[in-house]
Each structure stands twice: as C-alpha cells, then as structure tokens.
Amino acid sequence: MLEIKNLHARIAEDGTEIIRGLNLTVKAGEVAAIMGPNGSGKSTLSYILAGRDDYEVTEGEILYNGESILEMDPAERAAAGIFLAFQYPLEIPGVATMEFLKTAINAQRKARGEEELKIPEMLKRVRAAADELDMSMDMLKRPLNVGFSGGEKKRAEILQMKLLEPKLCVLDETDSGLDIDALKIVADGVNALRSPDRAVLVITHYQRLLDYIVPDTVHVLYRGQVIKSGDKDLALELEKNGYAGVIDAAA
C-alpha cells in the first residue's frame, strides 16, 4: 500500500536535511510501528506523507497504491484515503467539532464522487463512533479541541479517523500526554479499524502504546533512515536496552 524509496527531504525554509535515504514498505492490512530517538525524523515523515508544505522532497519517491503522491496536495491525499492524527492537534476557535466533522466527511465524499450525508445519517454515524470512544455529544458542540484535555484531543482525532475511514492511517505519537485510561480508549478505537484493506503507521517513542496496538512490524528510524526492522519483539528489545546498541550495530 505504501512504498517509500530512497526518500530525501529537507526543511523548506532553511534547507536542513531531515530525511536521508529512507526506504519503507507498509502492506495493506499491516500495522507498522516507527520508533527512534528524538530528532530522528519520525514526525517529519508523517508531515511529508500528509503533504505539509514546510518540507521539500529532494530525491526519491512515495508510492501509495502504486501511484506517486508527491504532486498531490493535502486535500487530494486525504480524499485518496491518507489520514494523519497529529501529536499536538490544533485548536480551532469558532468551529464546532460537529460542524468540522460534517464538513470534512462531506468534502471527502464529494471528492470521491459520493453523495453527501444528510443530517440524520450524519448524526447517527457520529453518535455511534463517539459512544465507542466514550465521548459525549455535548463535547462535539464545543469548538474543535478548544479547552480539550490531552486525552480529549486524541479521542477527537481517532473519532475523525473512524468517521473518515481512511486506507492509510498515520498516527504521530498519539500516546503523547495520555493517561492509561485514555490510552486504552484510543488504542481500542485504532484496533477497531484494523482490516485487510487498511494499513496503520504508528509513530511512537514508547513500548506502552504497542502493548495495546500490537504491531506486525517495527522499524527503527535514526538520522532520517530506517536502520533496523523486525517484529513486535524489536519494540520490547528497545524498551529494555534502548537505542544505543541498534545505532552502534548500524554504524
């Protein structure tokens, strides 16, 4: 589903190279975890996949279902089924969460040539998804993420993902700032979306999230490259021994 070949990318403003020859393949139905120390390029990779214009790809390619996405803008990528859950979701004053959801869902449906959802059907879908994430409908009347706790913001991100039903879900440190109860709820929401025709890329520092979202593969990112890949046991090894051994072996 996702194939990244010899990717090089830099910060557009100052030219600092962050991604340096990254290769990665994620198959449909797979949950892949990206781990690595701070400054390795994990969040940068997620932003590049989503099409954020702060970064410039200078070499290599990103194929999604066999087609390059490098010339696609963020809206086109979203309509094609790519979703990014942010580490720090933005607050949007003046825009009710429910109105945001309605606009996002119908914009994607329109881009795919599907009919827009009517209000009754929209409410039915949102209510069912919110219940699964232990979110009240009152919360959805509030401005998006404004005044939300860390856990509420992450639940709102997973709610969007459940309703938009993307094919490639990229989770940028979704566990950041979550207590154990919120972590379990968010993980349950992600696990409910696992399917043979959907891939999930989980970016995280810590094994604790992977106790609940068990990955099929784990990749260690360091200085903009994948330096080691393995199964779920690799994450346990990193939790126990840290990154130093893996980094030294790759040097």
C-alpha positions in Angstrom: 0.0 0.0 0.0 2.8 2.4 1.0 6.2 2.2 -0.6 8.9 4.8 0.1 12.1 4.6 -2.0 15.3 6.4 -1.2 13.5 9.4 0.2 15.4 12.6 0.9 13.7 15.6 2.4 14.6 18.9 4.0 13.0 21.8 5.8 11.8 24.2 3.0 12.7 27.4 4.9 16.4 26.7 5.7 17.3 23.7 3.7 18.2 21.5 6.7 18.0 17.8 5.5 16.0 15.6 7.9 15.2 12.5 5.8 18.3 10.9 4.3 17.6 8.0 2.0 14.6 6.4 3.8 13.2 3.2 2.5 10.0 1.7 3.9 7.2 -0.6 2.8 3.9 -1.0 4.6 1.4 -3.6 3.2 -2.4 -3.5 3.2 -3.6 -5.0 6.5 -0.4 -4.3 8.3 0.2 -2.3 11.4 3.8 -0.9 11.3 5.5 1.0 14.2 8.1 3.6 13.6 10.4 4.1 16.7 13.6 6.1 17.2 15.2 8.7 19.4 14.3 12.4 19.3 15.3 14.2 16.2 15.3 11.0 14.0 12.7 12.4 11.6 9.7 10.5 12.7 7.2 13.4 12.8 8.8 14.8 9.7 8.0 11.6 7.9 4.4 11.9 9.0 4.1 15.5 7.8 5.6 14.6 4.4 3.1 11.8 3.9 0.3 14.2 4.7 1.7 16.8 2.2 2.7 19.6 4.6 4.5 22.3 2.6 7.1 23.1 5.3 9.1 20.2 3.9 10.6 19.7 0.4 11.3 16.3 -1.1 14.6 16.5 -3.0 15.0 12.9 -4.1 13.2 9.5 -4.1 9.5 8.7 -4.3 6.5 7.9 -2.2 4.0 5.4 -3.8 0.5 4.9 -2.4 -1.3 2.0 -4.0 1.3 2.1 -6.8 0.9 5.8 -7.6 3.2 8.7 -6.6 1.7 11.2 -4.2 4.4 13.8 -4.4 2.5 16.1 -6.7 -0.8 15.8 -4.7 -1.8 18.5 -2.3 -3.0 17.6 1.3 -6.7 17.6 0.3 -6.1 15.3 -2.6 -4.2 12.9 -0.3 -6.9 13.0 2.2 -9.5 12.2 -0.4 -7.4 9.3 -1.6 -7.5 7.9 1.9 -4.5 9.1 3.8 -5.1 10.4 7.3 -2.7 12.0 9.8 -3.5 12.0 13.5 -1.4 14.8 15.0 0.8 14.6 18.0 -0.4 18.1 19.0 -3.9 18.7 17.5 -4.6 22.3 16.7 -7.3 24.3 18.4 -9.8 25.9 16.1 -11.9 28.5 17.9 -15.3 29.3 16.4 -15.7 26.0 14.6 -17.9 23.5 16.5 -16.4 19.9 16.4 -19.7 18.6 14.9 -19.6 21.1 12.1 -16.0 20.3 11.4 -16.8 16.6 11.2 -19.7 17.3 8.9 -17.7 19.5 6.6 -14.7 17.1 6.4 -16.8 14.0 5.8 -18.9 15.6 3.0 -15.9 17.2 1.4 -14.2 13.8 1.1 -17.4 12.2 -0.2 -17.8 14.9 -2.8 -14.1 14.4 -3.9 -14.8 10.7 -4.4 -18.0 11.3 -6.3 -20.2 10.1 -3.5 -23.4 11.7 -2.2 -23.2 14.0 0.8 -24.6 12.6 4.0 -27.9 14.0 5.3 -28.1 15.4 8.8 -29.9 12.3 10.3 -27.5 9.8 8.9 -24.5 12.0 9.9 -25.7 12.3 13.5 -26.3 8.5 13.6 -22.7 7.8 12.5 -21.1 10.4 14.7 -23.1 9.3 17.8 -22.2 5.6 17.3 -18.5 6.4 16.8 -18.4 8.9 19.8 -20.0 6.3 22.1 -17.2 3.8 21.3 -14.7 6.4 22.3 -16.5 7.5 25.5 -17.2 11.0 24.1 -20.3 12.9 24.9 -22.4 14.7 22.2 -22.0 17.8 24.3 -18.3 17.7 23.7 -19.0 17.8 20.0 -20.8 21.1 20.3 -17.6 22.7 21.6 -15.1 24.4 19.3 -12.7 21.8 17.9 -10.0 21.0 20.5 -10.5 24.3 22.4 -10.3 23.6 26.1 -10.0 19.9 25.5 -7.7 17.9 27.7 -4.8 15.9 26.1 -6.9 12.8 26.1 -10.0 14.5 24.6 -7.9 15.9 21.8 -6.6 12.5 20.9 -10.1 10.9 21.1 -11.3 13.6 18.7 -8.5 12.7 16.3 -9.5 9.0 16.5 -13.1 10.0 16.1 -12.2 11.7 12.8 -10.3 8.7 11.7 -13.2 6.3 12.4 -15.7 8.5 10.5 -13.5 9.3 7.5 -12.4 5.6 7.2 -9.0 6.2 5.6 -7.0 3.5 4.0 -3.6 4.6 5.3 -3.7 5.9 8.9 -0.6 7.7 10.2 -0.6 8.2 14.0 2.1 10.7 15.1 2.8 9.9 18.7 -0.8 9.6 19.5 0.1 8.3 23.0 1.8 11.7 23.9 0.2 13.2 27.0 -2.3 10.3 27.6 -3.0 8.7 30.9 -3.5 4.9 30.9 -7.3 5.1 30.7 -7.3 7.4 27.7 -4.6 5.4 26.1 -6.7 2.2 26.2 -9.7 4.0 24.7 -7.6 5.5 21.9 -5.9 2.1 21.2 -9.3 0.3 21.2 -10.5 2.8 18.6 -7.5 2.2 16.4 -7.7 -1.6 16.8 -11.4 -1.5 15.7 -10.2 -0.1 12.4 -7.8 -2.8 11.6 -8.8 -4.6 8.4 -7.2 -6.4 5.5 -7.5 -3.4 3.2 -6.2 -0.7 5.6 -2.7 0.0 6.8 -1.7 1.8 10.0 1.6 3.5 10.6 2.2 4.1 14.4 4.9 6.6 15.3 5.9 6.4 18.9 8.8 6.6 21.4 7.4 4.1 23.8 6.5 0.4 24.0 3.5 1.1 26.2 1.3 2.1 23.2 2.4 -1.1 21.4 1.1 -3.2 24.3 -2.4 -2.1 23.2 -1.8 -1.6 19.4 0.3 -4.7 18.7 2.4 -4.1 15.5 3.1 -6.6 12.8 6.4 -4.9 12.1 8.7 -2.4 13.9 11.2 -0.1 12.2 13.9 2.0 13.9 14.4 5.4 12.4 17.7 7.2 13.1 19.0 10.3 11.3 16.4 10.1 8.6 17.0 6.4 7.7 15.4 3.1 8.8 18.4 1.3 10.4 16.7 -1.9 11.6 13.3 -3.7 11.1 11.8 -6.6 12.9 8.6 -7.9 14.5 6.9 -6.8 17.7 9.8 -8.2 19.8 12.1 -5.5 18.5 10.0 -2.9 20.4 10.4 -4.9 23.6 14.2 -5.1 22.9 14.3 -1.3 22.5 12.3 -0.8 25.7 14.7 -2.9 27.6 18.1 -1.9 26.1 17.5 1.5 24.5 18.6 2.5 21.0 22.4 2.6 21.5 23.0 -1.0 20.6 20.9 -0.8 17.4 22.6 2.5 16.4 26.1 1.1 17.0 25.3 -2.0 15.0 24.1 0.1 12.1 27.1 2.4 12.1 
